Amino acid sequence: WIYLNLSWTNFIDGLFLLINGLLLWSNISQFNILDNAYSSIDAFFTLSPLLFLLFIPAISMRTFSEEYNTGTIETLITKPITTYEIIASKFLAILTLITLSIIPTFLYVISIYFLGETVGNLDLAGIFGSYIGLFMLSSIFASIGVFASSLSNNQIIAFILAIIISTVFYFGFDLLSKIQALESINFLLQEIGISYHYNIMSKGLLKLSDIVYFISVSFIFIKLSELVIVNKR
């Protein structure tokens, strides 16, 4: 069972890197880095959240759905650890897998660093901030994936729920803020959404309020997962 799970997550990670590589380094998409007029990796930070909307739910959909189907959830919750610790450990495991899939993309930065007309003409500080933003974004998607998996013993349903919730948080509030009838609270709606905070961090601007937002939303979904499992218990 562990081998199958590792094989699945390795496949997802490999697929993420393959699609990223094809879209960023070939002529088949508008994200092609080599067509840029200047040395920049902005396309990567624009594309990755869209791919994570699919890949992170695919990794996390088995988190609790598999436990429900195999009956191991009963054994798990009788262990001398709290429900919160169980959920947090699964969340951190998913986040670790996502981090491992992000690390190889440092090669993109190294390549652009040397491929530019002027070697080293790259905003490394901004790129570092953008990677932190991508990691924070991943933490929310991972917590949503864990929550969705705790709701159902069907992996496909958990997968779809995670995509829907993640999409709503990433795009939904931003779209709502553009509705004329909600003009009076449009800024508040933007701040609730993920994209507002991620776009700031993807520019390399690190603000404490944005970091607190990502940590808070991740924590909320982890606590919601705990409530679901406690109620099932």
Backbone as CSV, one residue per row, in Angstrom:
resi,resn,N_x,N_y,N_z,CA_x,CA_y,CA_z,C_x,C_y,C_z
1,TRP,0.843,-1.215,0.000,0.000,0.000,0.000,0.867,1.250,0.000
2,ILE,1.922,1.236,0.860,2.847,2.374,0.922,3.563,2.532,-0.407
3,TYR,3.948,1.391,-1.008,4.646,1.431,-2.288,3.760,2.043,-3.367
4,LEU,2.480,1.653,-3.376,1.540,2.194,-4.366,1.357,3.692,-4.186
5,ASN,1.269,4.142,-2.933,1.109,5.570,-2.664,2.332,6.354,-3.099
6,LEU,3.519,5.818,-2.816,4.746,6.489,-3.230,4.863,6.527,-4.743
7,SER,4.465,5.436,-5.400,4.510,5.390,-6.861,3.574,6.437,-7.457
8,TRP,2.400,6.572,-6.853,1.419,7.543,-7.353,1.925,8.971,-7.182
9,THR,2.441,9.285,-6.007,2.931,10.645,-5.755,4.158,10.959,-6.605
10,ASN,5.029,9.957,-6.807,6.196,10.165,-7.674,5.755,10.428,-9.114
11,PHE,4.710,9.726,-9.527,4.175,9.929,-10.879,3.621,11.341,-11.032
12,ILE,2.876,11.813,-10.026,2.297,13.158,-10.065,3.393,14.215,-10.075
13,ASP,4.403,14.035,-9.223,5.520,14.982,-9.174,6.251,15.037,-10.515
14,GLY,6.491,13.849,-11.077,7.175,13.788,-12.370,6.361,14.431,-13.475
15,LEU,5.037,14.230,-13.421,4.155,14.818,-14.426,4.141,16.336,-14.317
16,PHE,4.146,16.831,-13.086,4.193,18.283,-12.859,5.449,18.885,-13.480
17,LEU,6.596,18.262,-13.237,7.860,18.774,-13.768,7.911,18.653,-15.293
18,LEU,7.358,17.563,-15.819,7.352,17.365,-17.272,6.523,18.431,-17.974
19,ILE,5.296,18.667,-17.478,4.414,19.660,-18.098,5.004,21.056,-17.955
20,ASN,5.550,21.344,-16.769,6.198,22.645,-16.569,7.335,22.840,-17.560
21,GLY,8.154,21.807,-17.713,9.289,21.891,-18.625,8.864,22.111,-20.063
22,LEU,7.831,21.393,-20.488,7.357,21.529,-21.864,6.762,22.913,-22.131
23,LEU,5.988,23.406,-21.176,5.326,24.695,-21.375,6.277,25.883,-21.251
24,LEU,7.322,25.716,-20.450,8.229,26.838,-20.198,9.441,26.875,-21.129
25,TRP,9.784,25.729,-21.728,11.020,25.676,-22.503,10.808,25.188,-23.941
26,SER,9.589,25.265,-24.425,9.333,24.879,-25.818,8.380,25.880,-26.448
27,ASN,8.182,25.740,-27.742,7.340,26.695,-28.489,5.858,26.328,-28.496
28,ILE,5.458,25.367,-27.673,4.067,24.916,-27.731,3.136,25.780,-26.887
29,SER,3.680,26.753,-26.141,2.816,27.586,-25.305,3.325,29.019,-25.260
30,GLN,2.459,29.897,-24.783,2.810,31.314,-24.650,3.679,31.573,-23.419
31,PHE,3.899,30.539,-22.605,4.717,30.698,-21.403,6.202,30.474,-21.689
32,ASN,6.547,30.243,-22.936,7.920,29.920,-23.305,8.908,30.992,-22.809
33,ILE,9.796,30.597,-21.906,10.756,31.528,-21.313,11.744,32.059,-22.348
34,LEU,12.117,31.211,-23.295,13.139,31.591,-24.279,12.664,32.692,-25.227
35,ASP,11.346,32.917,-25.299,10.809,33.974,-26.155,10.749,35.324,-25.452
36,ASN,11.070,35.337,-24.153,11.025,36.597,-23.409,12.087,37.571,-23.910
37,ALA,11.751,38.835,-23.866,12.714,39.857,-24.297,13.762,40.126,-23.217
38,TYR,13.500,39.670,-22.007,14.454,39.878,-20.915,14.471,38.648,-20.016
39,SER,15.522,38.502,-19.237,15.682,37.336,-18.357,14.658,37.387,-17.232
40,SER,13.747,36.439,-17.220,12.696,36.426,-16.199,12.130,35.018,-16.071
41,ILE,11.712,34.691,-14.853,11.082,33.404,-14.601,9.636,33.596,-14.140
42,ASP,9.094,34.779,-14.438,7.719,35.099,-14.030,6.705,34.102,-14.570
43,ALA,6.962,33.575,-15.774,6.028,32.624,-16.387,5.854,31.388,-15.504
44,PHE,6.918,30.968,-14.860,6.847,29.796,-13.982,5.908,30.044,-12.810
45,PHE,6.001,31.238,-12.213,5.166,31.545,-11.054,3.722,31.866,-11.447
46,THR,3.486,32.119,-12.723,2.119,32.286,-13.216,1.494,30.928,-13.526
47,LEU,2.287,30.036,-14.084,1.798,28.726,-14.514,1.622,27.740,-13.363
48,SER,2.543,27.734,-12.411,2.554,26.725,-11.349,1.260,26.665,-10.526
49,PRO,0.669,27.807,-10.107,-0.593,27.719,-9.362,-1.703,27.018,-10.151
50,LEU,-1.732,27.219,-11.462,-2.749,26.587,-12.287,-2.552,25.076,-12.322
51,LEU,-1.302,24.644,-12.391,-1.011,23.211,-12.376,-1.266,22.617,-10.995
52,PHE,-0.945,23.378,-9.956,-1.169,22.899,-8.589,-2.649,22.715,-8.275
53,LEU,-3.504,23.462,-8.963,-4.951,23.296,-8.770,-5.397,21.879,-9.111
54,LEU,-4.633,21.198,-9.949,-4.944,19.813,-10.326,-4.057,18.815,-9.591
55,PHE,-2.769,19.113,-9.524,-1.821,18.132,-9.018,-1.877,17.953,-7.504
56,ILE,-2.085,19.017,-6.755,-2.136,18.875,-5.299,-3.381,18.097,-4.858
57,PRO,-4.570,18.364,-5.417,-5.714,17.493,-5.097,-5.484,16.035,-5.476
58,ALA,-4.734,15.807,-6.564,-4.442,14.433,-6.980,-3.550,13.723,-5.968
59,ILE,-2.619,14.472,-5.371,-1.731,13.885,-4.360,-2.476,13.653,-3.046
60,SER,-3.332,14.600,-2.667,-3.961,14.568,-1.340,-5.273,13.797,-1.279
61,MET,-5.826,13.389,-2.428,-7.160,12.779,-2.422,-7.203,11.452,-1.661
62,ARG,-6.059,10.798,-1.514,-6.018,9.519,-0.807,-5.780,9.675,0.690
63,THR,-5.542,10.873,1.141,-5.102,11.100,2.519,-5.969,10.383,3.542
64,PHE,-7.272,10.619,3.502,-8.184,9.942,4.422,-9.163,9.022,3.694
65,SER,-9.433,9.288,2.434,-10.348,8.423,1.672,-9.855,6.983,1.675
66,GLU,-8.551,6.801,1.513,-7.961,5.461,1.522,-8.075,4.824,2.894
67,GLU,-7.914,5.642,3.934,-8.033,5.139,5.306,-9.454,4.642,5.581
68,TYR,-10.447,5.400,5.071,-11.846,4.996,5.257,-12.128,3.676,4.550
69,ASN,-11.628,3.536,3.327,-11.924,2.345,2.521,-11.269,1.090,3.083
70,THR,-10.057,1.231,3.576,-9.331,0.061,4.091,-9.652,-0.241,5.552
71,GLY,-10.321,0.704,6.223,-10.657,0.514,7.626,-9.531,0.847,8.587
72,THR,-8.427,1.314,8.053,-7.272,1.634,8.914,-7.484,2.913,9.713
73,ILE,-8.508,3.692,9.372,-8.781,4.925,10.114,-9.118,4.602,11.571
74,GLU,-9.781,3.437,11.798,-10.137,3.038,13.162,-8.887,2.738,13.985
75,THR,-7.931,2.070,13.346,-6.666,1.780,14.032,-5.896,3.064,14.298
76,LEU,-5.955,3.961,13.325,-5.186,5.199,13.400,-5.663,6.091,14.541
77,ILE,-6.975,6.229,14.682,-7.503,7.145,15.688,-7.456,6.570,17.105
78,THR,-7.143,5.268,17.222,-7.005,4.678,18.564,-5.561,4.729,19.058
79,LYS,-4.668,5.212,18.207,-3.273,5.353,18.614,-3.154,6.476,19.661
80,PRO,-2.102,6.457,20.482,-1.936,7.486,21.533,-1.463,8.836,20.981
81,ILE,-2.116,9.287,19.945,-1.854,10.614,19.378,-3.197,11.277,19.100
82,THR,-3.205,12.589,19.097,-4.460,13.314,18.898,-4.843,13.325,17.420
83,THR,-6.117,13.583,17.176,-6.610,13.679,15.797,-5.905,14.810,15.058
84,TYR,-5.676,15.901,15.767,-4.988,17.042,15.147,-3.588,16.652,14.699
85,GLU,-2.880,15.868,15.514,-1.522,15.439,15.169,-1.531,14.528,13.948
86,ILE,-2.549,13.684,13.833,-2.680,12.807,12.663,-2.837,13.646,11.397
87,ILE,-3.755,14.620,11.470,-4.026,15.469,10.308,-2.811,16.319,9.961
88,ALA,-2.179,16.894,10.980,-1.016,17.745,10.745,0.124,16.958,10.112
89,SER,0.316,15.715,10.542,1.393,14.896,9.977,1.122,14.563,8.515
90,LYS,-0.130,14.284,8.185,-0.477,14.006,6.791,-0.327,15.273,5.937
91,PHE,-0.746,16.397,6.497,-0.601,17.670,5.796,0.876,17.976,5.521
92,LEU,1.731,17.784,6.520,3.161,18.059,6.357,3.808,17.081,5.375
93,ALA,3.298,15.849,5.345,3.825,14.871,4.385,3.528,15.310,2.950
94,ILE,2.295,15.788,2.715,1.924,16.282,1.390,2.745,17.507,1.031
95,LEU,2.908,18.414,1.994,3.671,19.638,1.760,5.134,19.309,1.442
96,THR,5.662,18.270,2.073,7.035,17.839,1.791,7.168,17.332,0.363
97,LEU,6.174,16.543,-0.078,6.187,16.030,-1.449,6.119,17.174,-2.466
98,ILE,5.295,18.177,-2.160,5.176,19.331,-3.057,6.501,20.093,-3.109
99,THR,7.120,20.255,-1.944,8.410,20.954,-1.876,9.460,20.226,-2.703
100,LEU,9.443,18.894,-2.632,10.395,18.096,-3.409,10.177,18.246,-4.915
101,SER,8.928,18.534,-5.300,8.654,18.751,-6.723,9.030,20.168,-7.157
102,ILE,9.096,21.097,-6.202,9.477,22.480,-6.519,10.997,22.630,-6.611
103,ILE,11.715,21.912,-5.759,13.174,22.063,-5.694,13.875,21.895,-7.052
104,PRO,13.513,20.892,-7.875,14.198,20.759,-9.171,14.030,21.969,-10.089
105,THR,13.012,22.790,-9.842,12.798,23.960,-10.706,13.834,25.055,-10.448
106,PHE,14.664,24.878,-9.415,15.774,25.815,-9.214,16.708,25.802,-10.422
107,LEU,16.678,24.684,-11.162,17.485,24.588,-12.382,17.054,25.630,-13.411
108,TYR,15.754,25.997,-13.388,15.269,27.029,-14.299,15.975,28.354,-14.002
109,VAL,16.087,28.661,-12.724,16.731,29.915,-12.305,18.206,29.919,-12.731
110,ILE,18.871,28.785,-12.498,20.291,28.683,-12.869,20.463,28.839,-14.376
111,SER,19.569,28.201,-15.145,19.657,28.273,-16.610,19.478,29.702,-17.104
112,ILE,18.453,30.387,-16.595,18.201,31.766,-17.034,19.318,32.693,-16.575
113,TYR,19.878,32.398,-15.424,20.983,33.207,-14.882,22.150,33.256,-15.871
114,PHE,22.429,32.113,-16.519,23.565,32.043,-17.440,23.186,32.269,-18.905
115,LEU,21.880,32.116,-19.236,21.460,32.257,-20.628,21.211,33.705,-21.037
116,GLY,21.037,34.589,-20.063,20.765,35.991,-20.378,21.918,36.637,-21.124
117,GLU,21.610,37.702,-21.856,22.649,38.425,-22.603,23.755,38.893,-21.669
118,THR,23.339,39.326,-20.467,24.292,39.672,-19.415,24.166,38.630,-18.312
119,VAL,25.207,37.846,-18.113,25.166,36.780,-17.115,24.922,37.371,-15.722
120,GLY,23.939,36.805,-15.037,23.637,37.257,-13.686,22.640,38.398,-13.614
121,ASN,22.119,38.820,-14.768,21.155,39.925,-14.782,19.760,39.390,-14.435
122,LEU,19.608,39.036,-13.176,18.380,38.395,-12.717,18.082,38.876,-11.297
123,ASP,16.798,39.136,-11.028,16.393,39.606,-9.710,16.262,38.406,-8.769
124,LEU,17.367,37.977,-8.187,17.377,36.787,-7.341,16.568,36.982,-6.063
125,ALA,16.600,38.184,-5.502,15.829,38.455,-4.286,14.328,38.335,-4.559
126,GLY,13.894,38.869,-5.724,12.491,38.769,-6.106,12.083,37.325,-6.348
127,ILE,12.982,36.551,-6.964,12.696,35.140,-7.234,12.582,34.359,-5.931
128,PHE,13.456,34.674,-4.982,13.396,34.022,-3.670,12.045,34.289,-2.999
129,GLY,11.589,35.536,-3.049,10.282,35.885,-2.484,9.152,35.167,-3.193
130,SER,9.284,35.006,-4.509,8.256,34.324,-5.298,8.172,32.847,-4.921
131,TYR,9.315,32.238,-4.662,9.315,30.826,-4.242,8.636,30.666,-2.881
132,ILE,8.852,31.625,-1.992,8.168,31.578,-0.697,6.651,31.672,-0.910
133,GLY,6.237,32.567,-1.820,4.818,32.702,-2.147,4.245,31.411,-2.704
134,LEU,4.998,30.729,-3.573,4.534,29.465,-4.156,4.418,28.387,-3.085
135,PHE,5.357,28.381,-2.160,5.297,27.415,-1.053,4.074,27.684,-0.179
136,MET,3.815,28.953,0.116,2.647,29.314,0.927,1.345,28.945,0.221
137,LEU,1.292,29.191,-1.078,0.129,28.809,-1.879,-0.090,27.304,-1.806
138,SER,1.000,26.551,-1.914,0.919,25.090,-1.857,0.363,24.621,-0.514
139,SER,0.707,25.326,0.556,0.237,24.923,1.881,-1.279,25.026,1.991
140,ILE,-1.856,26.071,1.381,-3.321,26.203,1.405,-3.967,25.101,0.577
141,PHE,-3.453,24.880,-0.638,-4.021,23.831,-1.490,-3.904,22.464,-0.818
142,ALA,-2.782,22.221,-0.111,-2.598,20.941,0.579,-3.605,20.789,1.719
143,SER,-3.829,21.855,2.478,-4.789,21.790,3.589,-6.210,21.598,3.072
144,ILE,-6.523,22.220,1.938,-7.842,22.028,1.315,-7.986,20.584,0.839
145,GLY,-6.902,20.036,0.265,-6.926,18.652,-0.198,-7.162,17.674,0.943
146,VAL,-6.518,17.915,2.078,-6.710,17.067,3.259,-8.146,17.175,3.751
147,PHE,-8.681,18.386,3.780,-10.064,18.599,4.217,-11.039,17.869,3.301
148,ALA,-10.846,18.002,1.996,-11.745,17.347,1.032,-11.686,15.828,1.179
149,SER,-10.490,15.302,1.433,-10.338,13.861,1.595,-11.001,13.361,2.874
150,SER,-11.048,14.224,3.888,-11.688,13.825,5.154,-13.209,13.754,5.035
151,LEU,-13.753,14.383,3.992,-15.211,14.436,3.833,-15.797,13.193,3.182
152,SER,-14.988,12.480,2.404,-15.542,11.379,1.614,-14.591,10.189,1.560
153,ASN,-15.177,8.993,1.463,-14.350,7.798,1.293,-14.125,7.480,-0.181
154,ASN,-14.645,8.343,-1.046,-14.447,8.188,-2.488,-13.347,9.147,-2.946
155,GLN,-12.286,8.601,-3.499,-11.142,9.421,-3.873,-11.473,10.424,-4.977
156,ILE,-12.305,10.008,-5.919,-12.671,10.894,-7.030,-13.472,12.084,-6.524
157,ILE,-14.407,11.811,-5.603,-15.199,12.900,-5.016,-14.282,13.847,-4.240
158,ALA,-13.340,13.286,-3.480,-12.389,14.108,-2.725,-11.549,14.957,-3.675
159,PHE,-11.139,14.363,-4.791,-10.348,15.065,-5.801,-11.126,16.249,-6.379
160,ILE,-12.385,15.999,-6.748,-13.223,17.045,-7.350,-13.525,18.151,-6.337
161,LEU,-13.842,17.748,-5.099,-14.123,18.740,-4.052,-12.918,19.647,-3.804
162,ALA,-11.738,19.050,-3.771,-10.520,19.830,-3.535,-10.282,20.824,-4.665
163,ILE,-10.521,20.405,-5.899,-10.355,21.309,-7.045,-11.346,22.462,-6.959
164,ILE,-12.602,22.146,-6.643,-13.645,23.171,-6.582,-13.326,24.201,-5.487
165,ILE,-13.016,23.720,-4.287,-12.739,24.637,-3.168,-11.494,25.476,-3.450
166,SER,-10.450,24.835,-3.976,-9.207,25.558,-4.284,-9.437,26.607,-5.362
167,THR,-10.223,26.247,-6.379,-10.519,27.184,-7.472,-11.326,28.376,-6.974
168,VAL,-12.289,28.098,-6.105,-13.105,29.176,-5.538,-12.227,30.149,-4.755
169,PHE,-11.324,29.609,-3.954,-10.456,30.478,-3.159,-9.418,31.201,-4.011
170,TYR,-9.013,30.576,-5.121,-7.992,31.211,-5.955,-8.586,32.225,-6.927
171,PHE,-9.706,31.856,-7.567,-10.300,32.734,-8.577,-11.618,33.374,-8.123
172,GLY,-12.380,32.637,-7.306,-13.755,33.024,-7.006,-13.926,34.391,-6.385
173,PHE,-13.192,34.678,-5.332,-13.353,35.958,-4.633,-12.877,37.128,-5.495
174,ASP,-11.863,36.869,-6.314,-11.386,37.907,-7.221,-12.460,38.246,-8.259
175,LEU,-13.166,37.225,-8.744,-14.249,37.448,-9.710,-15.429,38.155,-9.047
176,LEU,-15.735,37.777,-7.801,-16.834,38.422,-7.076,-16.557,39.910,-6.872
177,SER,-15.300,40.257,-6.657,-14.944,41.658,-6.410,-15.173,42.539,-7.647
178,LYS,-15.306,41.899,-8.811,-15.517,42.654,-10.052,-16.998,42.881,-10.364
179,ILE,-17.883,42.285,-9.546,-19.322,42.480,-9.722,-19.700,43.868,-9.214
180,GLN,-20.395,44.616,-10.038,-20.701,46.014,-9.719,-21.530,46.145,-8.448
181,ALA,-22.431,45.187,-8.214,-23.304,45.260,-7.043,-22.513,45.102,-5.740
182,LEU,-21.334,44.506,-5.840,-20.503,44.289,-4.647,-19.333,45.259,-4.594
183,GLU,-19.472,46.366,-5.299,-18.369,47.327,-5.411,-17.933,47.881,-4.052
184,SER,-18.880,47.997,-3.134,-18.571,48.586,-1.828,-17.648,47.696,-0.986
185,ILE,-17.636,46.396,-1.282,-16.785,45.480,-0.508,-15.793,44.753,-1.421
186,ASN,-15.531,45.332,-2.591,-14.678,44.623,-3.550,-13.258,44.382,-3.017
187,PHE,-12.726,45.347,-2.291,-11.369,45.172,-1.774,-11.326,44.085,-0.704
188,LEU,-12.368,44.016,0.116,-12.449,42.983,1.151,-12.517,41.603,0.510
189,LEU,-13.311,41.487,-0.557,-13.428,40.209,-1.264,-12.089,39.788,-1.873
190,GLN,-11.365,40.756,-2.434,-10.050,40.449,-3.000,-9.102,39.916,-1.931
191,GLU,-9.159,40.527,-0.754,-8.251,40.121,0.320,-8.574,38.730,0.865
192,ILE,-9.815,38.296,0.698,-10.185,36.950,1.151,-9.591,35.903,0.212
193,GLY,-9.490,36.246,-1.070,-9.003,35.309,-2.081,-7.500,35.095,-2.021
194,ILE,-7.073,33.938,-2.516,-5.656,33.580,-2.514,-4.867,34.399,-3.513
195,SER,-5.427,34.620,-4.695,-4.671,35.238,-5.792,-4.157,36.632,-5.419
196,TYR,-4.930,37.390,-4.641,-4.518,38.736,-4.240,-3.184,38.680,-3.485
197,HIS,-3.109,37.791,-2.510,-1.908,37.685,-1.680,-0.765,37.028,-2.449
198,TYR,-1.111,36.031,-3.272,-0.057,35.355,-4.039,0.568,36.287,-5.066
199,ASN,-0.253,37.099,-5.716,0.279,38.025,-6.728,1.257,39.024,-6.115
200,ILE,0.990,39.431,-4.885,1.913,40.339,-4.194,3.241,39.634,-3.920
201,MET,3.153,38.409,-3.418,4.365,37.670,-3.073,5.130,37.215,-4.315
202,SER,4.417,36.968,-5.410,5.083,36.531,-6.642,5.887,37.655,-7.292
203,LYS,5.682,38.861,-6.811,6.503,39.996,-7.256,7.749,40.151,-6.387
204,GLY,7.888,39.231,-5.428,9.039,39.282,-4.533,8.841,40.161,-3.327
205,LEU,7.615,40.662,-3.128,7.325,41.543,-1.997,6.770,40.704,-0.844
206,LEU,7.533,40.569,0.206,7.127,39.776,1.367,6.549,40.676,2.446
207,LYS,5.252,40.494,2.709,4.571,41.264,3.743,4.073,40.309,4.816
208,LEU,4.178,40.737,6.049,3.755,39.896,7.162,2.276,39.539,7.049
209,SER,1.450,40.489,6.590,0.008,40.244,6.482,-0.294,39.109,5.505
210,ASP,0.481,39.023,4.417,0.265,37.957,3.433,0.677,36.605,4.002
211,ILE,1.798,36.589,4.710,2.263,35.337,5.313,1.269,34.851,6.363
212,VAL,0.760,35.782,7.172,-0.244,35.436,8.189,-1.503,34.900,7.526
213,TYR,-1.890,35.477,6.384,-3.081,35.014,5.659,-2.923,33.546,5.261
214,PHE,-1.799,33.205,4.630,-1.593,31.840,4.154,-1.557,30.850,5.317
215,ILE,-0.870,31.210,6.386,-0.792,30.311,7.546,-2.173,30.146,8.187
216,SER,-2.928,31.236,8.274,-4.247,31.199,8.916,-5.232,30.337,8.139
217,VAL,-5.284,30.524,6.820,-6.225,29.745,6.003,-5.862,28.261,6.044
218,SER,-4.569,27.958,5.975,-4.131,26.556,6.068,-4.561,25.962,7.408
219,PHE,-4.376,26.719,8.477,-4.737,26.250,9.814,-6.248,26.025,9.920
220,ILE,-7.030,26.917,9.326,-8.498,26.787,9.368,-8.947,25.475,8.725
221,PHE,-8.388,25.148,7.561,-8.791,23.918,6.873,-8.297,22.672,7.614
222,ILE,-7.163,22.773,8.281,-6.685,21.652,9.091,-7.630,21.427,10.270
223,LYS,-8.072,22.508,10.893,-9.017,22.391,12.010,-10.377,21.877,11.539
224,LEU,-10.800,22.289,10.346,-12.054,21.774,9.792,-11.959,20.270,9.551
225,SER,-10.803,19.826,9.082,-10.582,18.390,8.883,-10.673,17.652,10.212
226,GLU,-10.120,18.262,11.249,-10.177,17.661,12.581,-11.626,17.529,13.043
227,LEU,-12.433,18.554,12.826,-13.845,18.490,13.216,-14.594,17.378,12.491
228,VAL,-14.313,17.245,11.193,-14.977,16.209,10.387,-14.634,14.827,10.925
229,ILE,-13.359,14.576,11.177,-12.927,13.253,11.626,-13.423,12.951,13.046
230,VAL,-13.412,13.957,13.901,-13.931,13.777,15.255,-15.420,13.430,15.220
231,ASN,-16.172,14.094,14.338,-17.597,13.799,14.205,-17.839,12.389,13.665
232,LYS,-17.007,11.967,12.697,-17.128,10.608,12.162,-16.792,9.586,13.242
233,ARG,-15.834,9.952,14.067,-15.409,9.085,15.156,-16.549,8.847,16.134
